[in-house]
């Protein structure tokens, strides 16, 4: 007998008395409902909801379960083993979902309306409503619909668009609403339909799912009923599509996205971003309601809640200064999205996961040997969500990197992994370049402060002075040797703030000396004397030399050391926010970011050779070998000296390299020509420069070994970070004027200042670039735009003077005299920008 102890009721409880109740005997356990419930729990298993991605404990015996988070009814593995085979997934043969069938029904309804003009329109189009309700309740029928004419995609988007446009042209919205409700019922309870996904792609094209996310929808989608059901459609469609990754359908989905037109691809990316903005706006509105104390103790956002116009307008007003009540409005300077507000929101998590799939596909939409407009690639900025500029990026970045250390500790103690929190830093393609730079600056500041504090404490401990800066002292005549010596001797100080000093020259480095050091050193490293890089005349790009000069006569600067030095210099330039004038193709930055290269990258460097390779691939005649006569070899020009070349070569300036085993005896044919092109591209882009690029990356990684924020940038953004913005249309001096500061008595409305801006506006882009070079030390615009460039105009003297303007590149400052006329100012400024070089006159 097992005893269970139960205390009496509180009013008559005696602490010295305990009531003893006998537990049912073993023979009666099967009749006890509590025992039956416990027995059921023994068979519980975790199942992942394929909509919200949450794991739920469900009995294995149950064929279905309803998710308590997204309220979708899904099948367990037990149910799938019985039902989920493709033989059971069949459409009703009598049902046909097509544009032609819909037109027949619609035309018949219009005829009935013409014959009975007094009949209510909604009842006249009831056949259309019944047709749509029946079709959109059946996933198998949708799966067999809208088949494309080619094999590039799974859908005929033209027919799908015409199908929905025909519905929108009807004089009543009732059929459209019935279609939405049927589709919503299907998404709520998909059953075995999730073994396919084409039917979800059709629902993904419903026009109102995008319109429900904006404050003023088009096409008459403003009714609350249509917006509410449309919202249910988009949230479940995004949830299901985000979980396609890892399923057998994943490859088909990737292939489909690669083949859709670029306009359609961009429209879908924009819709996902709009959905993320929608969810973030809900957070803003919730905070506003909390401030107004209107939502205490209740959930103001049930699952079917749709944003009203006043919510959108009020949320937008939160980011406008001097708007609303100061006690309740959330200003942009005060409000930031905290991680706890979004890290558990499955809507945001699933949308980010789906966007990750689109971003991955976007990188694969280029590189074909036969480029197609359908496979055009979107730029990185098209994935940005500017609403995320208001997240608490410091905490989000900390949450992104902190689990790595905690996981290592917990793995040692508990021998188990810990689950990372959701962070936007894990999806960096959503973050704007400006926000990423802010994250990097925060990360770099932390590292510099840590190293400075460490140096200070070490000096106290060892009673020895420790420098808190990384000091580089060089001679102009030996800048490469001296820089390499300083870097090798101060490897532990590279992550400290940089200070540069030129031997036998007076000056305190407030930024200008540092800029000049980077400028002079990069020019030296690109000099043909060292032979580290070759200039490709057909593309005007620089690329790694395949056969660089091995070393200088004195043996101090081998090419391995110089490539290492170049890697450190580029790392330090990013670390210290210096813009460099580099002429590298996009493949260089892709290799740094470990992104795969393709034929288009080779085309960018060697366009003439790439065109010839394409002509060879397009040639289909039988006399291929006779026409081309190629073997698996390539001939490369060597930059080494004559003594370093192979004397047995008939032409001492060129080297013949085999692309495969026995390449000299292996002829290129129709059957293996594609393999030949792949080996050719791989040799020039990877194999031939493997050692050179490896030495470069050793130096680059030494700077960024502790700076994890570099991982947030892709190749396109890294190029803008290093080289600034090269586009001439970004030279907006009106915008620069709006952020310019004045000193010495000048104001924006001062006569000389007005003349200065008028002169600059009238000049050509070439002269405008020279002005930036003169004042800032670089003609490049910062990656985040010209408005991010500090610019200052100072008055030299109150008396009139005709001396030349003076520039302080350390502070991006130009000093102007009180010139007597606009013509004198223009003449002196032209002389200054054309005849100056670095810190002296020619």
N, C-alpha and C positions, 0 to 999 in steps of 0.2 A: 504494500500500500504506500502511495506517494502522497504526502500532505501538502496542501496549498494554504498559506496563511493569509487571512483577510481581516483587516481591522473593522470594528463596528463604525456606525455613523458618528459624525463629529459630536452631535448633541448628547449622545449617551455613551461616549467612548470612555472606557476605563483602561488606562495605560497598563494595568497589570493583567488584563484579560485579553486573550487572543482566541478568535473563533477558528476552529479547525474544520475544513471541508474536505471530504475524501474525493480524490480525482477518479474519474470513471475508470473501470477496469479495462484491461487490454482487450477483452472480448467485445467491449462496447465502443472502442475507439473509432471503428469504421462508421458508426452512426453519429459521431460527434461532428457538427459543422466546422468547429474551430480546427479540429484535426484535419478535416478535408481541405480547409484553406491552407494550412501549413504544408500539407502534402503537395498541393498545387505549386507552392512557392519553390519546392525542391526542384521543379522542372523549369524554373524561370531561366531565361537566357536574354542576353542583350541583343537588341535589334536596332539597326540604324534607320532612322526615318530618312527616306530618300528625297524629302522636300526640305526640311529644316536642318538635316544632318545631326540631329540629336540622338543619343543612344537611350533606349527605353527598355526596361525589364518586362518581358512578355512571356507567357507560358508557351512552350514549344508546341503544345497540343492545339493551340488556337490557330486557325488558318489566316486570320486577319487581326489587326489591332488599329486603334485610333490614336494618333499622336495627340498628346495633351498640349503641345506647343503650337503647331500649325493647323491642327484639327483635320489632318488628312487621314484617310483610312487606307492602310497599306497591307500587303500580304507578308506573312512570316515566311521563313525558309520552308517550313512544313507545308504551307499552302502553295508555295511556288513549286515544290517537288511534285505536287499532284497536278497543278494546273498550268504552270508556266512553260509550256512548250509551244513552238510555233504552229503546230498542227491545230491547237485550240484557238489560236489567234487568227480567226477568219472573219472576213466581212460578210455582211448580208448581200447575197448576189443581186437582190432586187434594188439595192441602194446604189446610187451613183452620185458622187459629189464632183460636179464639173460646172464650168461656166456656161456651157451650152444647155445643160439640164436646168440650171437656175433661170436662164433666159426664157426657156419654154414656159416655165411656171409663171414667171413675172409677166410675160406677154399675155398669157391667158387671163391673169388677174386684171391687167389693164383693159382687156376686151370686156370683161365682166363689169368693170367700173364704167366703161363707156356706155354699155347697154343699160346699166342701172345707176345713173349719176347720183341718185338720192341715197344710195346705200352708204353706210359709214365706211370710211377708207380702211380702218383697222380690220374690219370683218372681211372686206374684199380680199385682203392680202393674207388671210388665214392659211391658205394652202402653202404660201411661202414660209410662214411661221412653222407649220407642221413639218415641212420638208427640212428646214434648218435644224429644228429640234431633234429630229430623228437622226440626221447625219452627225451632228456634233455631240450626240450621246454615244456614238460608236467609233472608237479609236481605230478599229481595223478598217473601217470604210475610209476614214481620213488618211490612213497610211497608204492606201491605194490610189489616192487622189493627187491631182496636180503634178503628174509625172513630167520631168523635164525632157526636152528634145535632145539634149546632149548629156554626157556623163560627168560634167564638171560639178554639178550640184544635185541635191536630192529633190529640189522643188523647182517648178516653173513659176518664178516670181512674177512674171508678167501676167499669167493667168490668175494667180492668187490676188494680185492687186486689182485686176479687173472684176474679179468675183466680189470683193468687198466694196469696190466703188459702185457696183450695180446695186448692192444693198443700200448704200448711202444715198443713192438717187431716188429711192422710194419715198412717196409722200408721207409715210408713217414710220416711226422707229420701233414699232412693236415686233416685227420679224427680227430686227437686229438684236433687240433685247432678249427675245426668246433664244436666239443663237448664243448669246453671252451666258445665259442661265444654263443652257445645256452643256456648254463647254466648261463652265464652273463645276457642274455636277460631275463631269468626267474627271476633272483634275482633282476634285475632292476624294473620289473613289475610283482610281484608275485601274485597280485589279491587275491583271496580267499585262495590261497595255504598256507598262514600263519596260517590257523587254524590247520595245521599239521606241523611237523618239521623233520620227518624222511628223507625227500628228501634233507634237508639242511645237515644232517649228511653224506649223500652220497657225496654231493659236497665237504664237509669238508675233504673227503678222497682223493680228486684229488691230485696226487703226486706233480704237479708243483706249488701248492699254497705255499708249504714250500720252494721249490727251488727258487722261485722268490724273496725270502727275503735274499738270500746269494749272495756273490759277484761272486762266481764261481759255478754255478748250475751244477748238474749231469744230466744224461739221455738225453742230447741234448736239454735242456730247455733254452739255452742261447739266443735264438732269442728274440728281443725286443717285437714282437707281442705276443708271448706266455707269456712272463713275465708280460706284461701290462695287459692282460686279466686275468691272474692268480691272479694278485694283486687285481683286481676288485672283483674277487670271494672271496678271503680271507677276505677282509675288510667288505663286506656285510654279509658273513657267520658269522663272529664274531659279527657283529652288531645285526643280527637277533637272534642268540643263546644267546647273553648277555641279550636280552629282553624277553627271555622265562620265566624268574623269574616273578612270579605274574600272569602268564597266566594259563589256565586249563592244559596246557601241561607240567607244571613244574615238577609235581610228576613223570610223565613218563620219563622225561629227567634225573631226579636224579636217578631213578631206573636203567635206561640204563647205566649211567656212573658208578654206583656201580658194575655192572656186567661185564664190559669189561675187558679184560686181562690187567695186570699191565703194560706190555710193551707198549700196545696201549695207555693206560691212560697216561703214562709218555711221550710218543711221542706227544700227543696232548697238554700236559702242556708245553713241550719244544717249540712247534710251537707257542703257544700264547706268550711265553716269547721272542721268536725270533721276533715276530711281534712288540712287545713293543720296543725291541732293535732297530728294523728298524725305527720306528717312532722317537725315540730319536736320532738316527743317522742323520735323516733328519734335526733335529734342529741344530746339530753340523755343518752339511754341510751348512746350511743357515747362521750360524754365520761366518763360514769361507768365504763364498761368500760376506757377508757384509763387512768383513775386507778387502777383495780384491776389494771392490766397483764395483762388477760385477752385482749386483742385485738391484740397486737403482731404486725405483719407479715401480717395477714390481714383480709379484708373480712368483717365480721360482719353485713353487711346485703346479701345477694344480693337480686335483684329479687323473688323469690317469698317473701321472709322476712316473717313476720307477727308482730306484737308479741304476746308471751305475757303472761299475767296478772302474772307477777312483774316484767316490764319496766314495765308501767303503774304498778304499786304502787311500785316503786323510783324511777321517774321523778317520781312525784308527791311522794314523800318528800323529793326534793331541794329542794323549795320549802317544806318545813316546818322551822322552826328547831328546834335541839336534837334532831335525828333522825339516827340512824346514826353511823358512825365519823367523827369530825371530820377525820381525815386523808384520807378518800376521798369523803365526801358533798359535793355541790355545793350550797352554800347560795344562796338567792335574792340575798343581798347580794354574793355573789362571782361568780355565774355570769351571763353575758350571752351571747346568741347573736351571734357575730361574723359579719360579712358573708360572709367566705370559706366559712362553714359552710353557707350556704343560697343564695348567688347563682348557683351552677351546678347546683342541684338542679332538674331539669326537672319533678318532681312538684309542687314549690312554685310554680314559675313558671307552669305550666299552670293550676293551681288559682286563682292570682291573676288570670290572664287571664280565666278563666271567671267569676270573681266580678265582674270589671269589667263584663262583659256584663249580669249580673244587676243590678248597681247602676245601670247606664244605663237598663235597662228599668224599674226601680223608680221612677225619676224621671219616667217616661212613663206610669205606671199611675194618675196622677191628672189632673185638669184637664178631664175630659169634661163637656160640658153636661148629660149624663144620667149622673150618678154611679152606679156599680154596686159592690156589695160584692166582686165578683170582681176589681175593679181598685183595691182599697185599696192604699195605699202603706205600706211598712214604714218605721219610723223609722231614723235613722242608726245608733243604738246597736245595732240588730239585725244589723248587718254587722260589728261590732267583734269582734276575736279577742284575748282577754285574754292569751293565751300570748305575743303579740307585745309585751306590755309589758316583756318581758325581753330585747329585742334591744338591741344597742349602737346606740342611736338617734343618737348623735353621729357615729359613723362612717358609718352608713347615710345620714344627712342629708348628710354631706360627699360621699359617693359619688354622691348624687342630683344635687347642684348642681355639683360639681367638673367634670364632663365638659363643661359649657357653655363654660367658659373654655378648657379644653384643646382642645376641638373647634375653637374660633375660631382658636387658634394653629396647630393642625395643618392647618386648611383653608387658612390663608395659606401654610404651608410646603409641604404636600404636595397641596393642592387636593383633599382627600378628607375624608369624614366618618369619625368613629370611633364604634364601637358602644358604647352605654352599658351599664354593668353593671346587673344586676337589683338593685333596691332596694325595700324596702317603702314608702318615702316616695313612690314612683311610684304606689302603690295606697293612698292615704291613708284611704279608706273602711274599711280593715281595722284601722286604728290607733285606739285608744280616745282619747277627748277628753283624758284626763289625759296620755297620752303625747304628743299633739300640743302640748299646752300646755308640756310639758317641752322639746320641740324648739324651740318659739317662744322660751321663756325662754333657752335656750342660744344661739339665734340673736341675740336682742336683747342678751344679755350680751356676745357677741362684738362687735356693732356699737357698743355703748356704750364698751367698753374700747378699741376701735380709735379712736373719735372722741376719747376722753379722751387717749389716747397721742398722737394727731395734734396735738391742741391744745397738749399739753405740749412736744412737739418743735418746733412752730411758734413757741412763746413763746421757746424757747432760740435758735432760728435768727434770729428778728427782734428778739430782746431786748426783747420786749413781752409783758406779762401777757395770757394767753389763758384764758378761763374754761372749765373742764372740765364745766360744767353748762349746761343751757338754762334761763335764769332768766326768769321772767315776773313783772313788777312792775305791779300794777294798783290802781286805785281802785274801791271797791265801787260807787260811784255811776255810774261809767263803765266797767263791766267789759268790755263788748263792744268799745268803741273801743280801750281800752288793750290788751286781749288781741290784737286784730287788729294793732295797731301793733307789739307785741312779736314776734308771730309773723312778720310781714313783714320786720322788721329782723333776725331771727335764724333765717332759713330754713336756714342751714347748721348750726345747732345743734339742730335738732328731734330728732335721733337721739341726743342726749346725755341723761343723766339729768335729769329735770325738777325744778325748784325754784321754788316760788311764794312771793311776798311781797306783802302788802297794804300800801298806802301808809299811813303814820302809825299802824301797828299793830306791836306787838312780837310776836316769835315766830319760832322756827326751824322750818322745814318738815322734819318727820320723817315726813311722810305725811298729816297731818291737814289742813294748809293746801292741799295739792294736791287732796285729796278735796273740800274746800269750794269751791275754784275751779271744778272741773268741775261741781259741783252748781249753783252760782250762774250760771255761764255758760250751761249748757244751759237753765236756767229762763228766762234772758233771751232766748235765741235762739228759744224756743218762745212767747214773749210775742206776743199778738195785735197789739201795736203795730208789730212788724216785718212781720207778715203772711207769714212764710216758709212756714208750715205751716197747714193747716186741720184742724179737729177734725171728724171724721165721726161725728155723733151716733148713727147707726143701727148702727155697729160699735164705737164708742168707740176708734177708732184715729186717729192723726195721719197725714196724707199731704201731699205737696208741694202748695203752692198753684199753681193753674193760672195765675192772674193775680195774682202777688204785688205788693205795693207797691214801686214802682221805686226810690225812695230817700227818705231823710229830708230834711227841709227844709234842713239844713246841708250836705247832699251828701257827708258823710263816710262814711256806711254805706249803700252801694247793696246791693241784694239779691244781686248777683253776689259781692260781697265777703263778705257774711254767709253765703251758702251755702258759699263757699270756707272760711270760718272754721269752720263746722260740720263740714266734712269733716276739717279738721286736728284739731279737738277729738276727734272719734271715733277717729281714728287714734292720737292721743296717749293716749287712754284705754286702748286695747288695748295700746299699746306700754308703758305704765306700770302695767298691771294694775289699772285702776280700773273698778268696776262702775257703770253709769249706769242711771237710771230712765227708759227710753224706751218710748213707746207706739206703736211702728211695727208694721205687719203683716209677715208673712213675705215679701211681695213686695219690701220694701225691702232685705232682706238677700240675696234672690235676685238683685236687680239689682247689688248690690255684687260678688257672686260670679260675675256674668255667666251666671247660670242662666236658662233660658227661663221666661217667665211663661205662665200659662194661665187658663182661665175660673174655676177655683177660687180663684185669687189675687184676681181681681176680686170674686168672691162674698164673700170675707173682708172686703173693704173696704166694698163697697156691697151688702149682702145683699138689701135690699128691691128695688133696681133689678135685681139679678141674677135674683131670683125672677120678676119681671115679664118679663124677657127669655126665661127658660125657658118661661113660659106661652105667649109668642108663638111660640116654636119648636115647642111641642107642638100648637099650633092647626092643624088640617088641613082646615077647611071652606073652601068655595069663596069665601065672602064675606070673605076675609082683608083685602083692601084697605079695604073698607067698615067693618070692625070696628076696625082699628087706625089707618088713615089716616096712616101715618108716611112721612117722607122721610129721606134720608141726611143728617140734621142732628142736632145735639144742642145743648142750651141749658145754659150753664155760668154759675154765680154768680161774679161778679167781686169780689175783695177790694180792688181799687184804690179810690182816692178818687174823688169825683164828678168832679173836674177831669181825671182821667186816663181816664175812661170815654168811650165814643163817644156824643156828645150826640145823635146821630141815632137812637139806640135808643129804642124806645117805652118800655121798662123799663130805666132807667139802671143797675139792679143786676144785670142778666143780659146775657150775650153769646151769640149764636147762632153756632155753628161748623159748617161743612160737613165731612162725613166723607169725601167723595170729590168728584171734579170734577162740577160742576153738581148738587151734592147736594140743593139746594133744589127741583129739578124732577125728581129721581129718586125714585120711590116704592118702598117696600119691599113685595115680593110674596112668594108662596110659593117662587118660584124663587131669589130672592136674599136671603132672610131670614138665612141662615147667614153670608153675606158681610157683611151689615149688622152682625150681632153681633160678628164678628171685628174689623171696623173700629171699632166702638164701644169694645170692650175695649182695643184697641191705642191708641186716642186717649187714654183716661183713664190707662192704665198706662205709656205710653211717649211718644207724640208730644207731648202737652200739657205734659209736664214735662221734655222733653229738655234744654232749656237749663239749668234749675234743677239737675237731677241731674248734668249735666255739670260744672257749677261745683263741686258737692259732691265729685264723684269726683276732680277736680283736686287739691283739698286733701287728700283721703284718700290718694291715691296718692303725694303728696309725702312723707308720713310713711313709707309702706311701699315706696318705690321700691327700697330696698336690702335689705328684710326679706322674703326669698323664702318664709319659713315660713308666711306668711299664706295661701299657695296650698294648704296642707294642709287648710284648713277649708272646709266647705260652708256653705250659708246657715243651716241649722239650728244648726250648731255655732257659727257666728259670732254668732248671736243670743244663745246661752247665754254666750259669751265676753264679750260687751258688757254684757248685762243680768243675768247670773247666772241662777239657777234660780228660776222664778216659782211653781212648784208648792208648795202649802201643805203637802202631805204630806211634804215634804223637811225640815220643821222638826223634826228629831230631836235634841232637847236632851240625851237620854241619850247619844247618840253625840258630841255636842259636849263633854259633861262628860268623856268618856274621853280627849279630847285637850287639855283645859284645863290650863294651867300656873298655879301659885300662888306668891305672894311675900309678904314682910312678916310671915311667921309663920303664914299660912293653909296648911292641908292639905285634901285631899279629904274627910277625916272631921272637919274643924272644925265646930263647932256652927253658926256663921253661914253657912258654905258649904253645909251640908246644908239649912238653912232656905231659902237662895237657890234652890237647885235644886228644892226642893219647891214653892216659890211659882211658879216659872217653869212647872213641869209642870202646875200647876192652872189656869194662865191660858189664855185663848182665843188663837187664832192671831193675832188683831189685836194683842193686847198683846205676844205673843211677837215679832212683827215690830217693834214699837216698842222692845223691849229691844235687838234687833240694831241698829236705827237709832241708838239712844242710845250704844251701846258702840262700834260699828264705823263709824258714819257712813252706813250703807246697810242697808236691810232685805232686800237680796237675798242669796241663798246663792251661793257660788262655783260655777262650772260643774261642778266635779268633786265637789261635795257639801259638806255642812256640816263634815265631818271635815277638810277642807282649810283651814278658817277658823282662823287663829291667835286664841286667846282666852285672856285672862289675868285672874285675880282677885287683887287685892292688898289687904292689911290696912292700913287707914289709921293706926290707933292701938290700943294695947293697952288703953286705958281706954274705958269705955262712953260712947257719944256718940250723939246723935239728929240729927246733921246729915245732909244729903242725900248720896247716893252721888255719886262723881265719875267721869267717863269721860274717858279719853285715847284719842280715836279714832285718833291717830297709830299707836298700838301695839295697838289693839283690847283695851283694858284698862279694867276697872271696879274702882274702889276702894271698899271697903265698910268702914264703921265697926263696932266691936264692939257691935252692937245688943243690947239687953237681952231682946228677945223676937222671935218670928217675925212677930207682928202689926205691930210697929214697923218692922221691915225691909220688910214688904210695903207699908205706908203711905208710907214714904219713897221706895221704888222707884217706886211708882205716880206720886207727885208729880213725880219727876225725869223719867220718860219722857214724861209728858203735858204738862208745862209748859216743857220745854227746847226750844230751837230753835238749831241750829248750835252756836255756842260761847258762848251767853249765855242768861239767863232772860228770858222775855217780860215 
